[in-house]
Amino acid sequence: PRCSKSRQALKLLEEAGALAMVLCRCLDMEEAYRFVQWRALFLIAGMLPMGLALDSSGAARMLAGGLLRAVGGLGLGSLGVMAAIFLSGALAAQIMPSPAVALLMGPIALTAAAQSGVPARQLMMVLVVAASSSFFSPVGHPANVLVMGPGGYRFADFVRVGLPLTLLVMVVALVAVPLFIR
């Protein structure tokens, strides 16, 4: 309940800010439409049915079961499940846009939560952080591509710096998420 009220308040503030920009003539409607990232919007809209199909076809259940079997033998419990979701999401984020990773992996994380007993909110937060951890591939995020050429970076440079950074983010997420998300 508290989270949904915060979300509603934030959405209201965003809408009020956009309206204020149009009313103050900082931005007209034509400019507003020009700045909408239509490709990203259509990508997300196209991924929603894919996520629903993963869930309704049973593929999410199968993938979550395989993930849980892979980490089940390690004896790490909920920490192992969260680490597996993080690693899967972070690896996918190296080649797919973050929203697509969250939409495609969401049903898998929710099914893994139901099958393992790990709180769904924790797994979803770990997934969101993982999907945002596109550090060790130059194609993982547009910013990486933009700095690669001018900076003279090679693919190996992203792996050398990004992989330890991703692992650090994973450790922080695995410690912080259970502390702050119940």
C-alpha positions as CSV (number, residue, x, y, z in Angstrom):
1,P,0.0,0.0,0.0
2,R,2.7,2.5,0.9
3,C,4.7,1.7,-2.2
4,S,1.7,2.2,-4.5
5,K,0.9,5.6,-2.9
6,S,4.5,6.7,-3.5
7,R,4.3,5.5,-7.1
8,Q,1.1,7.5,-7.6
9,A,2.6,10.6,-6.0
10,L,5.7,10.3,-8.2
11,K,3.6,9.8,-11.4
12,L,1.5,12.9,-10.4
13,L,4.6,15.0,-9.9
14,E,6.0,13.9,-13.3
15,E,2.8,14.7,-15.0
16,A,2.6,18.1,-13.3
17,G,6.2,18.9,-14.3
18,A,5.5,18.0,-17.9
19,L,2.3,20.1,-17.9
20,A,4.1,23.0,-16.3
21,M,6.8,22.9,-19.0
22,V,4.2,23.0,-21.7
23,L,2.2,25.8,-19.9
24,C,5.3,27.9,-19.3
25,R,6.2,27.4,-23.0
26,C,9.5,25.8,-22.1
27,L,8.4,23.0,-24.3
28,D,5.6,22.8,-26.9
29,M,3.6,19.6,-27.7
30,E,5.5,19.2,-31.0
31,E,8.8,19.2,-29.1
32,A,7.5,16.9,-26.4
33,Y,6.5,14.3,-29.1
34,R,9.8,14.7,-30.8
35,F,11.7,13.8,-27.6
36,V,9.7,10.6,-26.9
37,Q,11.9,7.7,-27.6
38,W,9.5,5.8,-29.7
39,R,11.8,2.8,-30.4
40,A,12.2,2.2,-26.7
41,L,8.5,2.6,-26.2
42,F,7.7,0.1,-28.9
43,L,10.3,-2.3,-27.7
44,I,8.8,-2.3,-24.2
45,A,5.3,-2.7,-25.7
46,G,6.5,-5.6,-27.8
47,M,8.2,-7.3,-24.8
48,L,5.1,-7.3,-22.6
49,P,3.3,-10.0,-24.6
50,M,6.6,-12.0,-24.6
51,G,6.8,-11.9,-20.8
52,L,3.1,-12.9,-20.6
53,A,3.8,-15.8,-23.1
54,L,6.7,-17.0,-21.0
55,D,4.4,-17.1,-18.0
56,S,1.3,-18.6,-19.7
57,S,3.2,-21.2,-21.8
58,G,5.0,-22.7,-18.7
59,A,8.4,-21.6,-20.0
60,A,8.9,-19.4,-17.0
61,R,8.1,-22.3,-14.7
62,M,10.6,-24.6,-16.6
63,L,13.4,-22.0,-16.6
64,A,12.9,-21.1,-13.0
65,G,12.9,-24.8,-12.1
66,G,16.1,-25.3,-13.9
67,L,17.7,-22.3,-12.2
68,L,16.6,-23.5,-8.8
69,R,17.9,-27.0,-9.5
70,A,21.3,-25.5,-10.6
71,V,21.7,-23.5,-7.3
72,G,19.9,-25.9,-5.1
73,G,22.8,-28.3,-4.8
74,L,25.1,-25.5,-3.6
75,G,23.2,-25.1,-0.3
76,L,23.1,-21.3,-0.4
77,G,19.4,-21.0,0.1
78,S,17.8,-17.7,-0.7
79,L,21.2,-16.0,-1.2
80,G,21.9,-18.6,-4.0
81,V,18.5,-17.9,-5.6
82,M,19.1,-14.2,-5.6
83,A,22.6,-14.6,-6.9
84,A,21.4,-16.8,-9.8
85,I,18.7,-14.3,-10.7
86,F,21.2,-11.5,-10.6
87,L,23.8,-13.3,-12.7
88,S,21.1,-14.3,-15.3
89,G,19.8,-10.8,-15.5
90,A,23.3,-9.2,-15.6
91,L,24.4,-11.5,-18.4
92,A,21.2,-10.8,-20.4
93,A,21.7,-7.1,-19.9
94,Q,25.0,-7.3,-21.8
95,I,23.2,-7.9,-25.0
96,M,19.7,-6.7,-24.5
97,P,18.2,-3.4,-23.3
98,S,17.5,-3.2,-19.6
99,P,13.7,-2.9,-19.9
100,A,13.6,-6.0,-22.1
101,V,15.7,-7.9,-19.6
102,A,13.3,-6.9,-16.8
103,L,10.2,-7.8,-18.8
104,L,11.5,-11.2,-20.0
105,M,13.1,-12.2,-16.7
106,G,10.3,-10.9,-14.5
107,P,8.1,-14.0,-14.9
108,I,11.1,-16.2,-14.3
109,A,12.0,-14.4,-11.1
110,L,8.3,-14.4,-9.9
111,T,8.1,-18.2,-10.5
112,A,11.4,-18.8,-8.8
113,A,10.1,-16.8,-5.8
114,A,7.0,-19.0,-5.7
115,Q,9.0,-22.2,-6.0
116,S,11.8,-21.3,-3.6
117,G,10.0,-19.3,-0.9
118,V,12.2,-16.3,-1.4
119,P,10.1,-13.1,-1.2
120,A,9.1,-12.0,-4.7
121,R,9.8,-8.3,-3.9
122,Q,13.4,-9.2,-3.1
123,L,13.9,-11.2,-6.3
124,M,12.3,-8.5,-8.4
125,M,14.6,-5.8,-6.9
126,V,17.6,-8.0,-7.5
127,L,16.5,-8.4,-11.1
128,V,16.0,-4.7,-11.6
129,V,19.5,-4.0,-10.3
130,A,21.0,-6.7,-12.4
131,A,19.2,-5.5,-15.5
132,S,20.8,-2.1,-14.9
133,S,24.3,-3.6,-14.5
134,S,25.3,-3.6,-18.2
135,F,28.9,-2.7,-17.5
136,F,31.1,-5.3,-19.1
137,S,30.0,-5.1,-22.7
138,P,30.2,-2.1,-25.0
139,V,26.9,-3.0,-26.5
140,G,25.1,-3.4,-23.1
141,H,24.2,0.3,-22.9
142,P,24.1,3.2,-25.3
143,A,26.5,5.2,-23.1
144,N,29.1,2.4,-23.4
145,V,28.9,2.6,-27.2
146,L,29.1,6.4,-27.2
147,V,32.4,6.5,-25.2
148,M,34.0,3.5,-26.8
149,G,35.3,5.2,-30.0
150,P,36.2,8.6,-28.6
151,G,37.9,7.0,-25.5
152,G,39.8,4.5,-27.6
153,Y,38.4,1.6,-25.6
154,R,38.4,-2.0,-26.7
155,F,36.0,-4.7,-25.8
156,A,38.5,-6.1,-23.3
157,D,38.6,-2.8,-21.4
158,F,34.9,-3.1,-20.7
159,V,35.4,-6.6,-19.4
160,R,38.4,-5.7,-17.3
161,V,36.6,-2.8,-15.5
162,G,33.0,-3.8,-15.9
163,L,33.2,-7.4,-14.6
164,P,34.6,-6.5,-11.2
165,L,32.1,-3.6,-11.0
166,T,29.2,-5.9,-11.8
167,L,30.4,-8.3,-9.1
168,L,30.6,-5.5,-6.6
169,V,27.1,-4.4,-7.5
170,M,25.9,-8.0,-7.1
171,V,27.5,-8.2,-3.6
172,V,25.9,-4.9,-2.5
173,A,22.5,-5.9,-3.9
174,L,22.7,-9.4,-2.2
175,V,23.5,-7.7,1.1
176,A,21.2,-4.6,0.8
177,V,18.1,-6.1,-0.7
178,P,17.2,-8.5,2.2
179,L,18.0,-5.7,4.7
180,F,15.7,-3.2,3.1
181,I,13.1,-5.2,1.2
182,R,10.8,-7.6,3.0
